[in-house]
Amino acid sequence: MSYTRSELVPQFAPLMLSPRLIDVLALLLQGRSNKLIARDLSLSTETVKEYVATILHRLGLTSRAQVPMSVRTLHEPLLAWDTARRERGRPFMAKETSTSHHAF
């Protein structure tokens, strides 16, 4: 079943992550390196590094290796989130920033 990202947002509310951080989290879950995440999301590797640190801090983790176990209950929704991002052909926040009020 295919979901829109707006249908998936409520599932991620407990994580207290912005849609952009969820983009990064979804790719982390897939084992992507910072360099590959940066390429996929059109970000610098330094920005990705900062985002990963923010995600780890907010989830109370000390290593990216802990991510899959930490978000195991959200595995399928996170993969659906990333699929929706790729189907749109651009990062989620690129256009919606001007019309949405998401906190980073």
VENJOBEL-V890104 format. One record per helix or strand of 3 or more residues. SS is the DSSP state (h for helix, s for strand). FROM is the first residue (numbers start at 1). TO is the last residue. If there is no record, write none. Layout:
ss;from;to
SS;FROM;TO
SS;FROM;TO
//
This chain:
ss;from;to
h;5;15
h;19;29
h;34;41
h;45;59
h;64;70
h;72;88
h;93;96
//
